[in-house]
Amino acid sequence: EVTEAIAANKDSILKAIKLIKTLDDAKILDALNGAVRGRQVIINKFAVELNKDIYTGLLSNMASMVFLLGELNVSDLSDFLNKVNKGLHVANQASPNAKTSVRSLLGVLKDDDMNRSLTYMLNMLKGMSRED
C-alpha cells in the first residue's frame, strides 16, 4: 500500500524533496528549527513588546480597522484613488505661486472634464455630510 502510494505520487515527492533541499541550502530549515525550539522565548518577547504603551492605540483600533476594510467598496475606492493620483500629478506640475481668480474659476466650470470633477467632489462632500 505504501509502495503504491509512493509510486503514484513520485513526481510530487521528488518536488517536495527538491523544495526541502532548497530550503536547507538557504538555511531556512535551520532558522525554522531554531524558531520552533525557541518558540516560548519568541512568544514572550512578542508579548513583552506588544504590551508597551506605544502599541495600545494600534492594538485597540486594529479590530475596528479590519471591519472597516471589509465594508469598503474596493472597486469604487480604486477608481477614486486613481483619480487622486492623476490629480496630484497635475497639481505638482502647476506653479505653486499661481492664484485662481473668479474669472478662471468660471472658465473651469465651462471645461467638461473639470466640471465633472468638481461635481464629483461636491457630490462626495454631500455624501459625507449626510447622516445615515
Buried (B, 14 or more C-beta within 10 A) or exposed (E): EEEEEEEEEEEEEEEEEEEEEEBEEEEEBEEEEEEEEEEEEEEEEEEEEEEEEEEEEEEEEEEEEEEEEEEEEEEEEEEEEEEEEEEEEEEEEEEEEEEEEEEEEEEBEEEEEEEEBBEEEEEEEEEEEEEE
